[in-house]
Amino acid sequence: MAAARLQSMPFLTDKNNPVGWFVQGGLEFAHDSRRLVQRCTKPDAKEFKKIAVACSIGFAIMGFIGYTVKLVFIPINNIIVGGS
């Protein structure tokens, strides 16, 4: 029904027309998004655990790097600025 309605207005299906480019882009995005959601599956317990472990290791590494940088630059900043 919607396709017939679009065919009755050719400026909506012409990609050279700015309105048609916007409408066709939106339709393609909606179609691709629908296909993606239909193909996605919920992770099982094993896969979820692997993802959670990988994320927590990443958080720990980034926290350690941030702590180390802060620990190194506090004395350097005090030397440059000159502590009171």
C-alpha positions, 0 to 999 in steps of 0.5 A: 500500500505504501509503495503504491502511494509512493509510485503515484508521486514520482518526485518521492522516488527520484533520487536526483530530487532532494525530497526523493533523496531524503525519502528514499534514504529514509526507506533504505535505512528503515529496511536495513535496520529491520533486517539487522534487528531480525538477524540479531540474536540474544547472547547465551550465558557463555558469550555474555560472560566473555563480553563482561570479562573483556569489558571489565579487563578493559576498564581495569587497564584504563583505570590503571593507566589513568592512575599511573599518569596521574601519579607521575604527573603530580610531582612533575607539576609540583616541580614546574609550578613550584610548591609553596 
